Amino acid sequence: MRFHSKLFFKRSSVVNEKDFRERVQQMAELAADLERISDDKIRASAKELVHLLMELHGSGLERIMETVFAAGEPGAAIIDKFSREPLVSSLLVLHGLHPDDFETRVTSAVEALRPRLRKQDVEVELLEVSEAAVRVRVTPIAHACGSTTTTLRASVEEAIYEAAPEVGSLVIEGLEAKSASGFVSLDTLVSGAMVVPSSNGHHASQKADG
């Protein structure tokens, strides 16, 4: 059977983590624009459209995950690979489908970051993980200049946001500076304009079972 090319969507140009973050930033800006629509009916319709699209994509993604998992051990291995791919991992988190919980992903990110920072004579310690909040301590063994501090903060932020993009609050003790990555968390993105309560009380970013 042949399909007309117009039936297919153009392949996404989001091919790496940087592109994905830029798209999330753009989505956050567009979501904020929805709140500035003066017409209540149009604003509500636009938000409901976003909600329905997210719900549709989430349901499709969940069905894909169920089908892969049903393949047994090979399927479980594929899901594990999905969970470690930054872009796919972020989508799984967004729809409440990631196989690892929030604390596990944050802890793994810090553990993976630790040997890399030690090569720079820097220690990193996970102090607290609660709901969507994370607190870490970064301790340079030697005095760090301003540019080094900025680089360290960016490294820590990128590692944690990549593993847990739903982080709503990230406190990095020992590096007193503003956020270096400019990353918009999924928690920020889906709270407000991007999430509209459905008729059963759940949100588009959550599975029906919570």
C-alpha positions, 0 to 999 in steps of 0.5 A, a space after each residue: 500500500 502506498 501513502 501520499 507524502 502529504 499524510 506524513 508530518 515533517 520530521 522534527 528538527 529537534 535532534 539534541 538536548 540544546 534544541 530541545 531546551 530551546 523548544 521548551 523555552 519557546 513553548 513556555 513563552 507561547 504558554 505565557 502568551 495565552 494568559 494575555 488573551 483578553 477574550 475569555 472564551 478564546 483563551 479557554 479554547 486555546 488552553 483546552 486545545 493544548 490540554 487535548 493535544 497533550 492528553 492525546 500524545 500522552 495516551 499514544 506514548 503510554 500505549 507505545 511503552 505498554 507494547 514495548 514492555 509486553 515484549 518481555 526482557 528485550 522490551 524492558 531493555 528498550 525502555 531502559 534505553 528510552 529512560 536514558 535518552 535525554 529528549 525521550 526521558 523528558 517526554 516520559 517525565 512530562 506524561 508521568 511514564 518514566 520508569 524511575 522516580 524523581 529521587 532516583 533520577 536526581 541521585 543518579 545524576 549527582 552520582 554520575 556528575 561526581 567523578 567528572 567534577 573531582 577531576 576539577 578538584 570539586 566535590 558535589 553532595 546531594 543534600 535534599 530531595 523533596 517533591 520537585 525541590 533539590 538542594 546540593 552543595 558544591 565545594 571547590 577545593 581551591 578558590 574558584 574565580 567568577 568564570 569557574 563558578 559560572 561553569 560549575 553551576 552550569 554543569 550541575 544545573 544541566 546534569 540535574 535538569 537533564 535527568 529530572 526536567 520537572 525540578 521546580 526548585 534547584 538550590 546549589 550551595 557553595 556557588 553564589 550566582 544566578 542560574 547559568 543554564 537558563 533552563 525552563 523546567 517542565 514543572 514551570 512549563 506545565 503549571 498554568 497555561 500549559 495544564 488545564 484540569 480535565 473533567 475527571 480532575 487530572 492534568 494532561 501531564 499526569 497519568 489517569 492513575 496519578 
